[in-house]
């Protein structure tokens, strides 16, 4: 009976000892990084990421807008924020994190150079938020967003760039050229192909959205078809 009582007492003491160890472990885990700080950092990361995604959508001037890439920008901000929070107070952990990330290789091709700038913007915002510089992060993201919106508005005031592809008979080329001279200020011949069945000409042009160049070209006798394709190449390049 005495042995059973002593064994039960030792079990209770061991349980309390384990509880103390567990509580000390969780206390040490949240000593520098509390759940409240994590929640605030993630909330600010979500807000800043949404601003970056909104600016990207409004300033995008490519052919096909990708909602997935806009979501990726927000995720980059959210992911970078807790990483910086974890490593900013531990030098050993930060060195190990740098070593682990140095072996990562990304194979996704970036089609537009501006997409790379947006990715660095999202990562920078994540670093600022991870360092708990919330006011600085909001100021930076708003300033950069306003600058990008202004630059896009100024650039968008210029006519848009298109590729005009025309299939025609040889005798209609002179009339097509005269039409382009009258209606298009900025134009540049990109390619010309002549075959036994006719000719094909590709011209880079700058047009306002109200102009209907395709209909005017199709009204020329000898023109079989005309196609207008949006492009991102600057005229005159």
Backbone as JSON, one array per atom type, in Angstrom:
{
  "sequence": "XXXXXXXXXXXXXXXXXXXXXXXXXXXXXXXXXXXXXXXXXXXXXXXXXXXXXXXXXXXXXXXXXXXXXXXXXXXXXXXXXXXXXXXXXXXXXXXXXXXXXXXXXXXXXXXXXXXXXXXXXXXXXXXXXXXXXXXXXXXXXXXXXXXXXXXXXXXXXXXXXXXXXXXXXXXXXXXXXXXXXXXXXXXXXXXXXXXXXXXXXXXXXXXXXXXXXXXXXXXXXXXXXXXXXXXXXXXXX",
  "N": [[0.83, -1.2, 0.0], [1.92, 1.24, 0.79], [3.91, 1.47, -1.11], [2.43, 1.78, -3.45], [1.16, 4.21, -2.95], [3.38, 5.94, -2.81], [4.32, 5.67, -5.43], [2.21, 6.77, -6.88], [2.37, 9.38, -5.93], [4.86, 10.15, -6.93], [4.27, 10.05, -9.67], [2.4, 12.13, -9.91], [4.0, 14.33, -9.17], [5.86, 14.19, -11.27], [4.17, 14.75, -13.41], [3.4, 17.39, -12.84], [5.89, 18.51, -13.05], [6.47, 18.07, -15.75], [4.47, 19.64, -16.86], [5.34, 22.12, -16.06], [7.71, 22.27, -17.49], [6.73, 22.26, -20.12], [5.25, 24.64, -20.13], [7.32, 26.46, -19.69], [8.69, 26.07, -22.05], [6.87, 26.98, -24.05], [6.71, 29.59, -23.17], [9.28, 30.53, -23.62], [9.27, 30.34, -26.38], [7.46, 32.31, -27.22], [8.55, 34.57, -26.17], [10.01, 36.6, -27.5], [8.55, 36.86, -29.82], [5.36, 37.37, -29.99], [1.98, 36.02, -30.23], [0.23, 38.15, -30.81], [1.85, 40.04, -32.13], [2.47, 38.59, -34.41], [-0.08, 38.34, -35.55], [-0.72, 41.04, -36.04], [1.34, 41.69, -37.83], [0.74, 39.95, -40.01], [-1.79, 40.9, -40.71], [-1.19, 43.54, -41.52], [0.5, 42.85, -43.6], [-1.31, 41.63, -45.35], [-2.93, 43.83, -46.0], [-1.05, 45.62, -47.21], [-0.18, 43.96, -49.29], [-2.56, 43.72, -50.78], [-2.8, 46.35, -51.67], [-0.56, 46.51, -53.36], [-1.25, 44.55, -55.28], [-3.57, 45.75, -56.31], [-2.53, 48.1, -57.46], [-0.9, 46.92, -59.38], [-2.85, 45.75, -61.05], [-4.24, 48.02, -61.98], [-2.24, 49.42, -63.3], [-1.36, 47.74, -65.26], [-0.44, 47.14, -68.58], [-0.24, 45.24, -70.51], [-0.92, 42.52, -72.82], [-2.41, 40.25, -71.88], [-3.85, 40.1, -68.81], [-2.87, 38.75, -65.69], [-4.45, 37.35, -63.08], [-3.42, 35.53, -61.27], [-0.71, 36.19, -60.91], [-0.99, 38.65, -59.62], [-2.12, 37.77, -57.2], [0.07, 36.32, -56.35], [1.9, 38.34, -55.75], [0.76, 39.46, -53.44], [0.94, 37.22, -51.76], [3.73, 36.95, -51.58], [4.4, 39.16, -50.01], [3.03, 38.48, -47.63], [4.33, 36.1, -46.92], [7.02, 36.8, -46.62], [6.95, 38.53, -44.44], [6.49, 37.1, -41.79], [8.82, 35.54, -41.87], [10.97, 37.36, -41.69], [10.32, 38.4, -39.19], [10.9, 36.23, -37.55], [13.67, 35.82, -37.82], [14.92, 38.17, -37.16], [15.64, 38.59, -34.52], [17.4, 36.62, -33.85], [20.54, 35.69, -34.44], [21.89, 33.34, -35.17], [19.81, 31.79, -36.22], [19.11, 33.42, -38.38], [21.4, 33.29, -39.99], [21.37, 30.56, -40.64], [18.95, 30.5, -42.06], [19.52, 32.1, -44.28], [21.49, 30.5, -45.48], [19.94, 28.27, -46.11], [18.07, 29.33, -47.94], [19.74, 30.05, -49.98], [20.15, 27.92, -51.65], [17.91, 27.63, -53.12], [16.33, 27.62, -56.23], [14.7, 29.42, -58.71], [12.72, 28.78, -61.47], [10.82, 29.99, -63.03], [9.99, 31.89, -65.82], [10.15, 35.37, -66.32], [8.13, 37.43, -68.08], [7.67, 40.18, -68.51], [9.71, 42.96, -67.74], [8.78, 44.72, -65.77], [7.31, 43.12, -64.08], [9.25, 41.89, -62.53], [10.11, 44.08, -61.04], [7.8, 44.57, -59.53], [7.79, 42.24, -57.98], [10.14, 42.56, -56.4], [9.3, 44.82, -55.07], [7.16, 43.8, -53.51], [8.6, 42.0, -51.88], [10.29, 43.79, -50.52], [8.41, 45.25, -49.05], [7.52, 43.22, -47.38], [9.83, 42.8, -45.85], [10.06, 45.26, -44.48], [7.67, 45.22, -43.0], [8.11, 42.9, -41.5], [10.17, 43.79, -39.89], [8.72, 45.33, -38.22], [8.19, 47.95, -38.91], [5.77, 49.53, -39.45], [4.5, 51.99, -40.06], [6.4, 53.13, -41.77], [6.31, 51.23, -43.81], [3.67, 51.52, -44.81], [3.82, 54.17, -45.72], [5.79, 53.95, -47.71], [4.64, 52.07, -49.54], [2.36, 53.43, -50.38], [3.45, 55.77, -51.53], [5.07, 54.72, -53.63], [3.06, 53.41, -55.07], [1.44, 55.6, -55.88], [3.28, 56.95, -57.51], [3.69, 55.05, -59.55], [1.08, 54.89, -60.61], [0.82, 57.51, -61.57], [2.9, 57.63, -63.48], [1.99, 55.65, -65.25], [-0.41, 56.78, -66.12], [0.49, 59.08, -67.48], [2.01, 57.86, -69.51], [0.03, 56.4, -70.75], [-1.44, 58.24, -72.08], [-0.36, 58.57, -74.55], [-0.76, 57.3, -77.95], [-1.82, 53.88, -78.46], [0.15, 50.93, -79.06], [0.22, 48.85, -81.91], [0.18, 45.95, -84.06], [-0.25, 45.8, -87.44], [-1.41, 43.56, -89.71], [-1.56, 42.72, -93.02], [-2.99, 41.13, -95.82], [-2.71, 41.11, -99.24], [-3.12, 41.97, -102.79], [-0.52, 42.64, -105.2], [-0.86, 45.1, -106.6], [-2.3, 46.69, -104.86], [-0.66, 47.75, -102.94], [0.42, 50.38, -103.04], [-1.78, 52.05, -102.59], [-2.47, 51.22, -100.0], [-0.22, 52.1, -98.59], [-0.44, 54.89, -98.91], [-2.81, 55.33, -97.49], [-2.01, 54.68, -94.86], [-0.13, 56.69, -94.45], [-1.77, 58.93, -94.36], [-3.47, 58.49, -92.16], [-2.05, 57.52, -89.96], [0.33, 58.58, -87.71], [2.7, 57.64, -86.43], [4.49, 55.02, -87.5], [5.93, 51.92, -88.6], [7.57, 49.74, -90.75], [7.61, 46.32, -90.28], [7.8, 43.74, -91.38], [7.74, 42.12, -94.62], [6.29, 40.05, -96.98], [6.33, 38.43, -100.06], [4.55, 36.45, -102.28], [3.54, 34.08, -104.85], [0.82, 34.03, -104.81], [0.11, 36.42, -103.67], [0.74, 39.12, -101.33], [2.11, 39.83, -98.07], [2.11, 42.07, -95.39], [3.49, 43.5, -92.49], [3.01, 46.0, -90.22], [4.05, 48.21, -87.74], [2.09, 50.26, -85.76], [0.87, 53.3, -84.23], [-2.06, 54.0, -82.6], [-5.11, 55.71, -81.76], [-7.82, 54.71, -79.62], [-10.26, 55.17, -80.84], [-9.96, 55.07, -83.55], [-10.61, 53.3, -86.58], [-8.89, 51.45, -88.21], [-8.74, 49.0, -89.51], [-11.14, 48.58, -90.92], [-10.94, 50.63, -92.79], [-8.73, 49.79, -94.27], [-9.68, 47.39, -95.34], [-11.53, 48.31, -97.13], [-10.1, 48.96, -99.35], [-9.48, 48.1, -102.67], [-8.36, 44.93, -103.61], [-7.31, 44.08, -101.22], [-7.24, 41.35, -99.13], [-7.53, 40.48, -96.41], [-7.29, 41.94, -93.1], [-5.57, 42.37, -90.06], [-5.42, 43.45, -86.71], [-3.27, 43.62, -84.08], [-2.62, 43.86, -80.65], [0.37, 45.04, -79.11], [3.42, 45.18, -77.12], [5.64, 46.52, -77.88], [7.69, 49.36, -78.21], [7.03, 52.05, -80.37], [9.08, 52.83, -83.07], [11.34, 51.65, -82.11]],
  "CA": [[0.0, 0.0, 0.0], [2.83, 2.37, 0.88], [4.61, 1.58, -2.39], [1.48, 2.3, -4.43], [0.97, 5.63, -2.65], [4.59, 6.64, -3.2], [4.4, 5.66, -6.89], [1.23, 7.75, -7.35], [2.89, 10.71, -5.64], [5.93, 10.44, -7.91], [3.63, 10.32, -10.96], [1.82, 13.48, -9.87], [5.12, 15.28, -9.22], [6.41, 14.17, -12.63], [3.23, 15.43, -14.29], [3.54, 18.83, -12.61], [7.2, 18.89, -13.58], [6.35, 18.14, -17.2], [3.67, 20.82, -17.18], [6.21, 23.29, -15.9], [8.64, 22.28, -18.63], [5.98, 22.65, -21.31], [4.94, 26.07, -20.03], [8.57, 27.19, -19.91], [9.02, 25.97, -23.48], [6.03, 27.92, -24.8], [7.08, 30.96, -22.77], [10.5, 30.9, -24.34], [8.95, 30.49, -27.8], [6.74, 33.56, -27.44], [9.15, 35.65, -25.41], [10.35, 37.68, -28.41], [7.56, 36.95, -30.89], [4.07, 37.02, -29.42], [0.92, 35.83, -31.23], [-0.33, 39.44, -31.21], [2.74, 40.62, -33.13], [2.29, 37.82, -35.65], [-1.38, 38.7, -36.13], [-0.61, 42.4, -36.57], [2.2, 41.64, -39.01], [0.03, 39.33, -41.13], [-2.86, 41.8, -41.13], [-0.56, 44.61, -42.29], [0.98, 42.26, -44.85], [-2.46, 41.46, -46.24], [-3.32, 45.16, -46.48], [-0.04, 46.12, -48.14], [-0.22, 43.11, -50.47], [-3.73, 44.1, -51.58], [-2.48, 47.61, -52.35], [0.36, 46.2, -54.47], [-2.02, 43.85, -56.31], [-4.46, 46.72, -56.95], [-1.71, 48.96, -58.33], [-0.5, 46.11, -60.54], [-3.99, 45.59, -61.96], [-4.57, 49.3, -62.61], [-1.13, 49.89, -64.13], [-0.96, 46.73, -66.25], [-0.71, 47.56, -69.94], [0.11, 44.14, -71.4], [-2.01, 41.94, -73.62], [-3.22, 39.37, -71.05], [-3.66, 40.31, -67.37], [-2.84, 37.49, -64.95], [-4.84, 37.48, -61.67], [-2.57, 34.67, -60.45], [0.49, 36.93, -60.55], [-1.39, 39.64, -58.61], [-2.22, 37.04, -55.94], [1.43, 35.96, -55.96], [2.51, 39.52, -55.12], [0.25, 39.54, -52.07], [1.5, 36.11, -51.01], [5.14, 37.24, -51.3], [4.43, 40.06, -48.85], [2.6, 37.74, -46.44], [5.31, 35.07, -46.56], [8.27, 37.44, -46.18], [6.77, 39.2, -43.14], [6.84, 36.26, -40.63], [10.21, 35.08, -41.95], [11.82, 38.42, -41.12], [10.02, 38.47, -37.76], [11.56, 35.13, -36.84], [15.13, 35.84, -37.89], [15.51, 39.47, -36.83], [16.14, 38.59, -33.14], [18.25, 35.45, -33.64], [21.58, 35.74, -35.46], [22.15, 31.98, -35.64], [18.71, 31.4, -37.09], [19.17, 34.2, -39.62], [22.46, 32.72, -40.83], [20.88, 29.29, -41.18], [17.91, 30.77, -43.05], [20.19, 32.57, -45.49], [22.11, 29.34, -46.1], [18.91, 27.4, -46.7], [17.47, 29.99, -49.1], [20.72, 30.23, -51.05], [20.13, 26.76, -52.55], [16.65, 27.63, -53.84], [16.41, 28.13, -57.6], [13.4, 29.66, -59.32], [12.81, 28.55, -62.91], [9.74, 30.65, -63.75], [10.46, 33.0, -66.66], [9.41, 36.62, -66.18], [7.97, 37.96, -69.43], [7.75, 41.64, -68.49], [10.65, 43.43, -66.71], [8.06, 45.37, -64.69], [6.9, 42.09, -63.13], [10.37, 41.73, -61.58], [10.07, 45.23, -60.12], [6.7, 44.34, -58.59], [8.2, 41.19, -57.04], [11.04, 43.18, -55.43], [8.47, 45.72, -54.25], [6.46, 42.99, -52.52], [9.59, 41.5, -50.92], [10.72, 44.92, -49.68], [7.34, 45.54, -48.09], [7.54, 42.15, -46.38], [10.96, 43.03, -44.94], [9.71, 46.38, -43.61], [6.65, 44.78, -42.05], [8.73, 41.96, -40.57], [10.94, 44.59, -38.93], [7.72, 46.07, -37.44], [8.17, 49.35, -39.34], [4.48, 49.56, -40.11], [4.25, 53.32, -40.62], [7.3, 53.28, -42.91], [5.84, 50.37, -44.9], [2.5, 52.15, -45.42], [4.26, 55.36, -46.46], [6.51, 53.52, -48.91], [3.76, 51.43, -50.51], [1.48, 54.45, -50.94], [4.24, 56.65, -52.4], [5.42, 53.99, -54.86], [1.82, 53.2, -55.81], [1.05, 56.86, -56.53], [4.24, 57.22, -58.58], [3.4, 54.14, -60.66], [-0.18, 55.31, -61.23], [1.08, 58.74, -62.33], [3.7, 57.29, -64.66], [1.14, 54.91, -66.18], [-1.37, 57.71, -66.72], [1.2, 59.91, -68.45], [2.38, 57.04, -70.66], [-1.15, 55.91, -71.43], [-1.99, 59.31, -72.89], [0.13, 58.36, -75.9], [-1.5, 56.26, -78.67], [-1.43, 52.51, -78.18], [0.97, 50.28, -80.09], [-0.41, 47.69, -82.52], [0.76, 45.38, -85.27], [-1.23, 45.67, -88.51], [-1.04, 42.5, -90.65], [-2.43, 42.86, -94.19], [-2.78, 40.27, -96.98], [-3.22, 41.91, -100.36], [-2.49, 41.79, -104.1], [0.6, 43.57, -105.37], [-1.26, 46.41, -107.09], [-2.94, 47.47, -103.8], [0.31, 48.21, -101.94], [0.58, 51.83, -103.05], [-2.94, 52.67, -101.94], [-2.35, 50.94, -98.56], [0.81, 52.99, -98.06], [-1.0, 56.23, -98.84], [-3.77, 55.37, -96.39], [-1.27, 54.72, -93.6], [0.48, 58.01, -94.32], [-2.8, 59.92, -94.03], [-4.19, 58.22, -90.91], [-1.18, 57.09, -88.86], [1.54, 59.4, -87.6], [3.85, 56.81, -86.08], [4.38, 53.7, -88.13], [7.21, 51.35, -88.99], [7.43, 48.45, -91.43], [8.3, 45.26, -89.55], [8.11, 42.63, -92.28], [6.99, 42.08, -95.87], [6.46, 38.76, -97.66], [5.69, 38.4, -101.38], [4.44, 35.11, -102.85], [2.84, 34.05, -106.13], [-0.61, 34.26, -104.58], [-0.12, 37.75, -103.12], [1.77, 39.67, -100.44], [1.75, 40.05, -96.67], [2.88, 43.16, -94.83], [3.29, 43.75, -91.07], [3.41, 47.37, -89.91], [3.79, 48.64, -86.37], [1.43, 51.56, -85.81], [0.34, 53.86, -82.99], [-3.43, 54.4, -82.89], [-6.07, 55.97, -80.7], [-8.82, 53.65, -79.54], [-11.43, 55.49, -81.66], [-9.68, 54.86, -84.96], [-10.96, 51.99, -87.12], [-7.99, 51.32, -89.35], [-8.98, 47.75, -90.21], [-12.23, 48.78, -91.89], [-10.44, 51.46, -93.88], [-7.85, 48.98, -95.11], [-10.48, 46.4, -96.05], [-12.26, 48.97, -98.21], [-9.21, 49.1, -100.51], [-9.61, 47.0, -103.62], [-7.17, 44.09, -103.66], [-6.97, 43.63, -99.86], [-7.99, 40.14, -98.77], [-7.87, 40.55, -94.98], [-6.43, 42.81, -92.28], [-5.63, 42.0, -88.65], [-4.78, 44.4, -85.82], [-2.9, 42.89, -82.86], [-1.96, 44.7, -79.65], [1.72, 44.62, -78.76], [4.06, 45.99, -76.1], [6.88, 47.07, -78.41], [7.62, 50.79, -78.39], [7.15, 52.45, -81.75], [10.35, 53.44, -83.4], [12.46, 50.91, -81.54]],
  "C": [[0.87, 1.24, 0.0], [3.55, 2.59, -0.45], [3.69, 2.17, -3.45], [1.27, 3.79, -4.21], [2.18, 6.44, -3.08], [4.71, 6.74, -4.72], [3.42, 6.71, -7.48], [1.73, 9.17, -7.1], [3.99, 11.09, -6.61], [5.34, 10.75, -9.29], [3.04, 11.71, -11.02], [2.92, 14.53, -9.94], [5.73, 15.35, -10.62], [5.5, 14.91, -13.6], [3.33, 16.94, -14.14], [4.87, 19.34, -13.16], [7.15, 19.01, -15.09], [5.52, 19.35, -17.63], [4.5, 22.08, -17.07], [7.19, 23.4, -17.06], [7.95, 22.74, -19.91], [5.67, 24.14, -21.29], [6.19, 26.91, -20.23], [8.95, 27.18, -21.39], [8.2, 26.96, -24.31], [6.34, 29.36, -24.43], [8.33, 31.42, -23.49], [10.25, 31.1, -25.82], [8.33, 31.85, -28.1], [7.32, 34.73, -26.66], [9.45, 36.86, -26.3], [9.3, 37.91, -29.5], [6.22, 36.45, -30.37], [3.04, 36.78, -30.53], [0.3, 37.14, -31.7], [0.53, 40.11, -32.28], [2.6, 39.9, -34.47], [0.99, 38.22, -36.34], [-1.34, 40.1, -36.75], [0.22, 42.42, -37.84], [1.49, 41.05, -40.21], [-1.11, 40.22, -41.62], [-2.31, 42.96, -41.97], [-0.02, 44.08, -43.61], [-0.14, 42.05, -45.85], [-2.9, 42.79, -46.83], [-2.35, 45.69, -47.52], [-0.03, 45.28, -49.42], [-1.4, 43.42, -51.37], [-3.49, 45.41, -52.31], [-1.57, 47.36, -53.55], [-0.39, 45.51, -55.61], [-2.96, 44.8, -57.04], [-3.69, 47.63, -57.9], [-1.27, 48.19, -59.58], [-1.64, 45.96, -61.54], [-4.29, 46.88, -62.69], [-3.49, 49.76, -63.57], [-0.73, 48.91, -65.22], [-1.38, 47.18, -67.64], [-0.32, 46.48, -70.95], [-1.11, 43.63, -72.15], [-2.95, 41.12, -72.74], [-2.88, 39.6, -69.58], [-3.78, 38.98, -66.64], [-3.24, 37.74, -63.49], [-3.96, 36.63, -60.75], [-1.31, 35.41, -60.01], [0.18, 38.01, -59.51], [-1.54, 38.98, -57.24], [-0.84, 36.63, -55.44], [2.13, 37.12, -55.28], [2.05, 39.67, -53.67], [0.83, 38.43, -51.21], [2.98, 36.33, -50.68], [5.26, 38.15, -50.08], [4.07, 39.32, -47.57], [3.65, 36.73, -45.98], [6.59, 35.7, -46.02], [8.14, 38.03, -44.78], [7.09, 38.29, -41.95], [8.27, 35.73, -40.67], [11.15, 36.1, -41.33], [11.57, 38.58, -39.64], [10.78, 37.42, -36.97], [13.07, 35.31, -36.77], [15.74, 37.14, -37.39], [16.12, 39.48, -35.42], [17.07, 37.42, -32.85], [19.28, 35.39, -34.76], [21.86, 34.34, -36.02], [21.06, 31.51, -36.58], [18.75, 32.15, -38.42], [20.26, 33.67, -40.55], [22.03, 31.39, -41.44], [19.81, 29.48, -42.23], [18.51, 31.25, -44.36], [20.85, 31.41, -46.23], [21.11, 28.42, -46.76], [18.3, 28.03, -47.95], [18.44, 30.13, -50.26], [20.71, 29.06, -52.04], [18.84, 26.69, -53.36], [16.86, 28.25, -55.22], [15.0, 28.24, -58.17], [13.55, 29.59, -60.83], [11.71, 29.26, -63.69], [10.28, 31.85, -64.52], [9.55, 34.2, -66.47], [9.35, 37.28, -67.54], [8.16, 39.46, -69.49], [8.74, 42.07, -67.42], [9.94, 44.12, -65.54], [7.56, 44.36, -63.66], [8.0, 41.84, -62.09], [10.38, 42.86, -60.57], [8.95, 45.07, -59.1], [7.07, 43.27, -57.56], [9.16, 41.75, -55.99], [10.29, 44.15, -54.52], [7.76, 44.94, -53.16], [7.42, 42.45, -51.46], [10.07, 42.6, -49.98], [9.67, 45.27, -48.64], [7.29, 44.47, -47.0], [8.67, 42.33, -45.37], [10.65, 44.17, -43.98], [8.66, 45.97, -42.57], [7.2, 43.78, -41.05], [9.59, 42.65, -39.53], [10.05, 45.47, -38.06], [7.77, 47.57, -37.72], [6.88, 49.59, -40.13], [4.19, 50.91, -40.77], [5.12, 53.55, -41.85], [6.8, 52.44, -44.1], [4.62, 50.98, -45.59], [2.89, 53.37, -46.24], [4.93, 54.97, -47.76], [5.56, 52.95, -49.95], [2.82, 52.45, -51.14], [2.23, 55.37, -51.9], [4.59, 55.96, -53.71], [4.17, 53.74, -55.7], [1.37, 54.45, -56.54], [1.98, 57.19, -57.69], [3.96, 56.34, -59.79], [2.1, 54.53, -61.37], [0.02, 56.56, -62.08], [1.86, 58.45, -63.59], [2.86, 56.54, -65.69], [0.15, 55.82, -66.86], [-0.7, 58.58, -67.78], [1.55, 59.11, -69.69], [1.15, 56.61, -71.45], [-1.82, 56.99, -72.29], [-1.49, 59.22, -74.33], [-0.71, 57.29, -76.6], [-0.95, 54.87, -78.37], [-0.66, 51.91, -79.36], [0.29, 49.01, -80.57], [0.44, 47.2, -83.69], [-0.37, 45.17, -86.28], [-0.7, 44.66, -89.54], [-2.05, 42.51, -91.8], [-2.0, 41.86, -95.26], [-3.45, 40.94, -98.18], [-2.55, 41.47, -101.66], [-1.46, 42.89, -104.32], [0.14, 44.97, -105.76], [-1.9, 47.29, -106.01], [-1.95, 48.06, -102.8], [0.43, 49.72, -101.89], [-0.58, 52.52, -102.35], [-2.93, 52.42, -100.42], [-1.34, 51.88, -97.91], [0.3, 54.42, -97.93], [-2.0, 56.38, -97.72], [-3.06, 55.45, -95.05], [-0.61, 56.08, -93.39], [-0.54, 59.07, -93.89], [-3.34, 59.73, -92.62], [-3.29, 57.92, -89.71], [0.08, 57.96, -88.85], [2.78, 58.55, -87.38], [3.63, 55.41, -86.63], [5.78, 53.23, -88.5], [6.98, 49.97, -89.59], [8.26, 47.41, -90.69], [8.67, 44.09, -90.45], [7.24, 42.74, -93.53], [7.33, 40.79, -96.59], [5.66, 38.79, -98.96], [5.72, 36.96, -101.89], [3.7, 35.2, -104.19], [1.35, 34.36, -105.97], [-0.91, 35.65, -104.03], [1.01, 38.17, -102.2], [1.2, 39.82, -99.04], [2.68, 41.11, -96.1], [2.49, 43.35, -93.36], [3.86, 45.11, -90.73], [3.08, 47.65, -88.45], [3.24, 50.06, -86.4], [1.03, 51.98, -84.4], [-1.02, 54.48, -83.29], [-4.16, 54.79, -81.62], [-7.15, 54.9, -80.73], [-10.02, 53.92, -80.46], [-11.2, 55.23, -83.15], [-10.03, 53.43, -85.37], [-10.15, 51.78, -88.39], [-8.29, 50.08, -90.16], [-10.06, 47.9, -91.27], [-11.77, 49.6, -93.07], [-9.54, 50.68, -94.82], [-8.65, 47.97, -95.92], [-11.28, 47.01, -97.2], [-11.4, 49.18, -99.46], [-9.35, 47.87, -101.39], [-8.29, 46.23, -103.7], [-6.72, 43.58, -102.31], [-7.86, 42.45, -99.5], [-8.43, 40.15, -97.31], [-6.87, 41.44, -94.28], [-6.65, 42.45, -90.81], [-4.84, 43.02, -87.83], [-4.54, 43.72, -84.48], [-2.19, 43.86, -81.91], [-0.59, 44.14, -79.33], [2.29, 45.58, -77.75], [5.36, 46.6, -76.58], [6.72, 48.55, -78.63], [7.81, 51.13, -79.86], [8.47, 53.15, -81.98], [11.53, 52.72, -82.87], [13.05, 49.98, -82.59]]
}
